[in-house]
Amino acid sequence: MPETKTEHELTAAETAELRADLQKQPAHDVVARAVIKNGVLNAAEDPQAAVRLNRTFSVELDTGKVSNQKHSGRCWLFSTLNVVRHQFAAKYHVKDFELSQSYLFFWDKVERANIFYDRILATATKPLDDREVAAYLDSPNGDGGQWAMGAALIQKYGVVPVSAMPESFNTNDTTGFGAALNLKLRKDALTLRQLVADGASDADIAAERAADMKEVYRMAAYSFGEPPTTFDLEYKDDDKGYHLDAGLTPKGFFDKYFDVDLDDYVVLSNSPEKPFDKLYSLPSQDNIVGGKHITFLNEPMNVLKAAAIAQLQAGDAVWFGNDVLQQMSRERGFLDSNLFKTADLFGVDLSLTKAQRLATGEAEVSHAMTLTGVDLVKGDPTRWKVENSWGEKNGEKGYFVMTDDWMNDFVYEVVVRKEFLTAAQQALLETTPQALPAWDSLA
């Protein structure tokens, strides 16, 4: 079989042909002027998007002010706490009540360091360029996360109001702390791997690990403040009624005030490059040893949407994972698959299926937000109301609007209660999940 030639050098004749082809394009000079002057997205924006994205919803939750993750990757945690706090707000009539993201973020940093050391020791005999080891070292303790990670933190550590542990410089901008912590963890990884290579005793390895964990805790405490063990719950409700409950623990607060069983929720994924009606796990991203595991029930998109609609109609918000940077206007709060017609602008075919985008790395689950409304026409969704965590200066006081096409194209996960699944789907939750690798498209 003849060998396939893999190198091709552009010749002068070929570059001349490229120039000639450009000159043949209709109104090429007009298009170029528009793009050069205004930028690709401004030149490609569809003015009809504002018509498609009018903010009227037949099903809409009564929610308050949005939160603001600022310069951090804590969207998954903000969205998890949004789902929980909205239930508290409705029950106790305090619309703008906010839970502390800093509190759970602190414990996430500590727990992730602990499980990182487990993974490094478990793979200590593999080379550094092994794909699994490289995945762990690529992001030892990043900001991003999944629904189950937030649920695991709440189940172990409870929650506190934002007044008990407010935001700090280093939670609002995690850049400096994150860089220092990741550097430390990579250094610790080399030390632990060397101990294993040298045949060190279990006691010596445990001692090194314990010393490393003390340093991680110190770094987090210096950066965020130490989390409270008790606090006083003090607030005024929407009718100006005063409330005080003194001496609460974070776990006691959650158990007393929140009617939320986090084990009753399931993550429905839409990852069409994988078989549907199948349960998957992502052990490489679990954040707590002994805590809740990350699992996904992979289903067609119509299943995700039907369950999300049912939960909204029942009065509860919906956590969802998505690729927010695709076809998005941050300033206007628009999410529309046809917002920017770049294919038309350039006269090229830019179409990929959802499965192809995931398989090639074009798509990723880059963000988490909260569904708080949907517009139904004859029972079918046309657009969705989205609570973001980017503050009130984006969208309409922080709320975005999403077309149903965008949901089909760029939403990959929704979190719903099990009661909104069929009996057959609930039975799949009892099967043994297939473990996905650390480099999977849903990671």
Secondary structure as UniProt FT lines:
FT   HELIX           12..24
FT   TURN            26..27
FT   HELIX           28..38
FT   HELIX           40..44
FT   TURN            47..48
FT   HELIX           49..52
FT   STRAND          59..60
FT   HELIX           75..92
FT   TURN            95..96
FT   HELIX           101..122
FT   TURN            123..125
FT   TURN            128..129
FT   HELIX           131..138
FT   TURN            140..141
FT   HELIX           147..157
FT   TURN            162..164
FT   HELIX           169..172
FT   HELIX           175..197
FT   TURN            198..199
FT   HELIX           202..224
FT   STRAND          231..236
FT   TURN            238..239
FT   STRAND          242..248
FT   HELIX           250..257
FT   HELIX           262..264
FT   STRAND          265..269
FT   TURN            272..273
FT   STRAND          278..281
FT   HELIX           283..285
FT   TURN            289..290
FT   STRAND          295..298
FT   HELIX           301..313
FT   TURN            314..315
FT   STRAND          318..322
FT   TURN            324..325
FT   STRAND          328..329
FT   TURN            330..333
FT   STRAND          334..335
FT   TURN            337..338
FT   HELIX           342..346
FT   HELIX           354..360
FT   STRAND          367..377
FT   TURN            378..379
FT   STRAND          380..387
FT   TURN            392..395
FT   TURN            397..398
FT   STRAND          399..403
FT   HELIX           404..410
FT   STRAND          411..417
FT   HELIX           418..420
FT   HELIX           423..428
FT   TURN            429..430
FT   STRAND          434..435
FT   TURN            438..439
FT   TURN            441..442
//
